[in-house]
Amino acid sequence: MAGEPIRACELLAPQTREQLEQDERNACARALASQELPETHGVRGVEAYGRQAMVRMAGDTLFLSLFTDGWKVVAAGCTPQPDKPYDCLLKGA
């Protein structure tokens, strides 16, 4: 996701994109490029629960939601925390 900020912005859920732009006080592509999202290396697993999904990759975990125009990333740069929810670098409000 970090490699192509303009394309990656198109894949973000509306609230996630808005939160990123608000937090960084910049347009999405520039704001996303400034994030320290991990490099990814292929999909290791996908779990879908209705309109929600989790995609595990080497180096990152993404959370997605299904919108009318397809699947969008609601959180990225997520790492598991023992006995707690995932900690995500990029997420909506």
N, C-alpha and C positions, 0 to 999 in steps of 0.2 A: 504494500500500500504506500510505503514511503517513497518508492522510486518514481512514480508518476503522479504528482500532486493534483493536476487538473482532472485526470481520469478518476483518481481516488475520491475527489470531492463529489463526483457524480454518484459514487457508490455509498455515500454517507446518508443516513436517515436525516430527515429535515431538522429534528431537534438536536441531533449530534452536530450537524454542520453549523447551526445557529449558535450552539454553545461554544464551539471551537472559535468561530469568528468573534464572538463577544469576549471570550477569555483573552484572545490574542490581539484584539482590536485591529484586525486585518482581514482581507478577503481570504476565502477558504484555501486556495492553492498556496498562497504565501504563508498563511497560518499553519497549514498542514506540513509544509516543507520545514518549518522551524521545530516541529515535534521530533522527539527522539524515539520514534517507533522502531521496534526491533525488525531486523531483516528476517524474512521468512524463507523456508525451504521445503515447499511441498505440503500437501494436505495429509495429515495423519488420521483424521477421523472427523465425521460429521454426525451430529445428533440433532434431529428436528422434533419439535413438540408443537404441533399445530402451526401457528404463525410465527414461532420463535425457533431459532437454531443456534447451535454453537459449532464453530469450525476450529478444530485443533490443527495447528501447523507446527513444524519445527521452528521454534523461536517466538511464537505468538498464539494467542487464542482470540478469535473474533466472535462477537455475538451479533446476530442478525434478526431482523423482523421482516415479515412479508407485507409489503405495501401494494397498492393497486398497480404500480408500475414495476413491481418485482421485489426481490430481496435487497435490503439495504443494511449497511453496517451501523449498528447502534452503539457498539463499543469495540475498541481495538487496543492493542498493547496490553492485554490482560494476562495477569499471572495469578495462579492459584495461591490462596493463603490458607494455612492450616486452620480448620474449624471456622472459617470466615468466607464471605463471598469473594469472588475474584477482585483483584485490584487492577483497574484499567486506567491507562494514561489518557485515552480519548473516549469520552462518553457524553451523552446528552444529559439534560437537566432532569 
